[in-house]
């Protein structure tokens, strides 16, 4: 069993009367010939890595190799001024932690990439804590995100070098938004509606890492991805429909990514990276 776009995914879910996570699990069983238990066991390994990386830098802040980030996750958790409720505050802090772990050569799950690796764990782990979800629900959430990520990789791109940060953090937030909707009782159509919102909200975001490192502004953009995911999910769960279907938004993201100049696609030749301060930081880091 397979599905090549969102339309086919929803059709399969409706015909089988099951959520996206179950449809994705069936696809994996068909493709790998593995048992359900084996697939979930492998997925549990990824979940455990996500949990660890989401809290490691809060408990033990460490400066990144490039020196551009380190300690932000703990500062968010310890801040006396919290503009958001506990759900979003935790999600942002967890996303920051994952990027800090990545930038100190720690173990993370690229979901879908290292540069956007904080969004999915930040969202799911915070959601689990605030809504009392167990690992079984979180594994369903990861299966849901996998389905969206699969469609984005198949029909567009999740690489900043090809499509800018919209392809990385934009894709991650679409994946996370879809999972939120399923875990809180939304339909498969609602999930893709949320993913469409998430993509459109970050459409055109450039990839401009200072000194070419996955540190800044990558870390802060993961926080934006987390916020975007919750916003998109809230819109979908409230019954608001994006006028442009998911598949068309995916195609739009691909086209916009191709239209971005080379300087704004992970080359560190534009945006934040080529500001006077960005250039100075690059020289300091690499001694040039």
Secondary structure, DSSP 8 states (H G I E B T S, - for coil): ---SSHHHHHHHHHHHT--HHHHHHHHHHHHH---HHHHHHHHHHHHHHHHHHHHHHHHS----SSSS--SHHHHHHH-S--SS-HHHHHHHHHHHHHHHHHHTT-----SS-STTHHHHHHHHHHHHHHHT--HHHHHHHHHHHHHHHHHHHHHS---HHHH-HHHHHHHHHHHHHHHHHHHTT--HHHHHHHHHHHHHHTTT--B--GGG-SSTTHHHHHHHHHHHHHHHHHHHHTT---SS-HHHHHHHHHHHHHHS-GGGBSSSSSGGGGSHHHHHHHHHHHT-
